[in-house]
């Protein structure tokens, strides 16, 4: 099967996109859609087969009945047939941020509802590409930022967008910790559908000859990977900490400063060896010879230091480790009571993504339950970074290094040509080089609203784990910390109803910059009318989403000599037996 994959032209490189002079740099969506069906496809409003038909989203506001029914199916006590569609009094929080069970790992994610194997996590996320970040940041890689990205092909298929890159996925992709013996959520392959259905130059208005996305003022300002999903890898208990699998290499590469971490196979082998070590005494009790256990530990250390790390240090702990397994023994507090989670955690599932009510805004964040004025909507940890870490550079001719936006690296002259797309999801002050990137579930879907429309605001968190004392540090001291500690609370400034879109006022600087961008964009479009680079529909004369005609857009080698594909298209051969 020969596929045409559209490569982003303007991602993070729209010259006048308000990214370097904004109070909050988030911008508009890739899409302009006035056709209802086309918009729904572009916005990703199509659930996979694991989600029932009554959960489909409505255009604009989320369907309240769908939210209630979905959560009721995940609880054992609610009676959906007797629940009033507009009454969400029993709509309790299902996902919390609380202290992790893994030592020195800070905060983690916990569930207060059970998941069956293959169940979809309730909160779809966004994937934000980092383009060749090590090459573009001449001063070197940021250690803190380097802890969170996934490989681009794992969660978003982004390996076809950049030479070498990475992808940031908030929520489970960043907030959940990893335990190789206990991971219970795995990323889904649902993103594979999005290559054709996410709306990037693949849809056009009915009755028109060409797509409107090239003329979209928001083009390139936000990620189109807006439906990154995770599925339960096993049955998950109520009260269990949620873990994802970072992979063995993530831990072995960081062994010098996080220590020796056992693999899943190490825990399995440790369980087998411990079981063989036990024998029954005359009274039928399980006993272990301390000397025999010491020999076992020595043998394990000589064989594999990661295997040795899977064993308890004390022989007295062996009965418990035998009963629950060495993996669970290493994180015994990874299953907590709901009461402990509610007392020690903060709710982070008050928001879910859906098609925004705002024109050109793509997807937005909607309330999953009624939120009263003054209540905390969600709490989010923050990654701190500097603007220069997100700059994009291009090799150019010449030696005029003194010119603004040009530097010399080794024997090359580099010119700054834009910023990483991640900048559009960061918060900061217009006069500060410090940026803050939030990574709790759904927070990066919150769109801008005017002062009159906005119903939420950002404040420093009141959660005890927010390190408020860091606000007194210098920028140099913040850079040296190389860990997270600052946190935001997003607080309701009005009563917010279930299913209502949550909006933040990004600030006057952002509004002014966005309006200037619109004006500049319109002027440039007028000056270059008919000269703009054509997209797939313009070049090939058909719609990519017309699957029945897909063969007609595949050109032979000879045809490509006469009518070559545009430079942002890549052809891929995928064999399906």
VENMO-V343652 format. One record per backbone hydrogen bond with DSSP energy under -1.0 kcal/mol. NH is the residue of the N-H (numbers start at 1). CO is the residue of the C=O. E is the energy in kcal/mol with one decimal. If there is no record, write none. Layout:
nh: [NH:NH]
co: [CO:CO]
e: [E:E]
This chain:
nh: [3:5:7:12:13:17:19:25:29:39:40:41:42:43:44:45:46:51:55:56:62:67:68:69:70:71:72:73:75:82:87:91:92:96:97:98:100:105:108:110:111:112:115:118:119:121:125:127:128:130:132:136:137:140:146:147:148:150:154:158:160:161:162:166:167:168:171:173:174:175:182:183:184:185:186:188:192:193:194:197:198:201:208:215:216:219:221:226:228:231:232:233:236:239:240:241:242:244:252:253:257:258:259:267:268:269:270:271:272:273:274:275:276:277:278:279:281:284:287:293:294:295:296:297:298:299:300:301:302:303:304:308:309:310:311:317:318:321:322:323:324:325:329:330:331:334:336:341:342:343:344:345:346:348:352:354:356:361:364:366:367:368:371:374:375:377:378:380:382:383:385:387:389:390:391:392:394:396:401:403:406:407:409:412:414:415:416:417:419:420:423:424:425:426:427:428:432:435:436:437:439:443:445:446:449:454:455:456:457:459:461:466:467:468:470:471:472:473:478:479:480:488:489:490:491:492:493:496:499:500:502:504:511:512:513:514:515:516:517:518:519:520:521:522:523:524:525:526:527:528:529:531:539:540:541:545:546:547:549:550:552:553:554:560:563:569:570:572:574]
co: [572:570:568:220:10:14:17:426:360:35:36:37:38:39:41:40:44:48:52:53:499:63:64:65:66:67:68:69:72:79:84:88:90:110:346:108:106:102:98:96:240:94:236:232:116:230:228:225:168:166:164:132:133:137:142:144:145:167:151:152:157:158:158:130:150:128:439:170:171:171:179:179:243:243:231:229:189:190:191:193:194:199:205:212:213:216:218:224:125:186:119:184:115:111:237:334:109:177:248:249:254:254:255:263:264:265:266:267:268:269:270:271:272:273:274:287:285:281:279:289:290:291:292:293:294:295:296:297:298:299:300:304:305:307:308:314:315:317:318:319:320:321:325:326:328:331:239:337:338:339:340:341:97:95:366:364:362:358:354:352:500:350:496:492:372:490:490:488:486:437:435:433:386:387:388:418:415:413:399:400:403:414:412:409:407:394:405:392:12:390:420:421:422:423:436:23:429:385:427:383:381:440:442:443:504:450:503:503:491:489:487:463:485:466:467:468:469:470:474:475:476:380:459:378:457:375:455:371:367:497:365:447:507:508:509:510:511:512:513:514:515:516:517:518:519:520:521:522:523:524:526:528:535:536:537:202:543:545:546:547:549:550:551:556:559:566:5:3:1]
e: [-2.9:-2.5:-3.6:-2.0:-2.5:-2.0:-2.5:-1.5:-2.9:-2.8:-2.4:-2.1:-2.7:-2.8:-1.1:-2.6:-2.2:-2.0:-1.7:-1.6:-1.0:-1.8:-2.4:-2.7:-2.3:-2.0:-2.4:-2.0:-1.4:-1.3:-1.8:-1.5:-1.9:-2.6:-2.7:-2.3:-2.7:-1.5:-3.6:-2.3:-1.9:-2.3:-1.7:-2.7:-2.4:-2.9:-2.4:-3.0:-2.7:-3.2:-1.5:-2.0:-1.5:-2.1:-1.8:-1.3:-1.0:-2.8:-1.5:-2.4:-1.4:-2.2:-1.1:-1.6:-2.2:-2.9:-2.2:-1.4:-1.6:-3.4:-1.3:-1.5:-1.7:-1.9:-3.0:-3.1:-2.1:-1.8:-1.3:-1.3:-2.1:-1.4:-2.0:-1.1:-1.3:-1.8:-2.0:-1.5:-2.6:-3.4:-2.8:-2.8:-3.2:-2.7:-1.6:-3.0:-3.3:-1.9:-2.4:-2.1:-1.5:-2.0:-1.5:-1.9:-2.0:-2.5:-2.3:-2.3:-1.9:-2.4:-2.4:-2.1:-1.8:-1.2:-1.1:-1.6:-2.2:-2.0:-2.4:-2.1:-2.0:-2.1:-2.0:-2.4:-2.0:-2.5:-2.4:-2.3:-2.0:-1.9:-3.0:-2.1:-1.6:-1.2:-1.4:-1.4:-1.5:-2.3:-2.8:-1.7:-2.5:-1.8:-2.2:-1.7:-1.0:-2.0:-3.0:-2.1:-2.7:-1.9:-2.5:-2.0:-2.0:-2.6:-1.8:-1.9:-2.7:-1.8:-3.7:-2.8:-2.5:-2.2:-2.8:-3.1:-2.2:-3.3:-1.2:-2.5:-1.7:-2.5:-2.0:-2.0:-1.4:-2.1:-1.2:-2.8:-2.0:-2.8:-2.7:-1.5:-1.5:-2.5:-2.4:-2.4:-3.1:-2.7:-3.2:-2.7:-1.9:-3.6:-1.7:-1.7:-2.1:-1.6:-2.7:-2.2:-1.9:-3.6:-2.7:-2.5:-1.4:-1.0:-2.0:-1.3:-2.3:-3.1:-1.5:-1.1:-2.2:-2.5:-2.2:-2.3:-2.4:-1.6:-1.8:-1.6:-1.5:-2.0:-2.2:-2.2:-1.4:-2.5:-3.0:-2.7:-2.8:-2.7:-2.0:-3.3:-2.8:-2.2:-3.0:-2.5:-2.1:-3.0:-2.3:-2.7:-2.5:-2.2:-2.3:-2.3:-2.1:-2.7:-2.7:-2.5:-2.1:-2.6:-2.4:-2.1:-2.3:-1.9:-1.0:-3.1:-2.6:-3.0:-2.0:-1.2:-1.5:-1.7:-1.6:-1.6:-1.3:-1.2:-1.4:-2.1:-3.1:-1.7:-1.8:-2.0:-2.8]
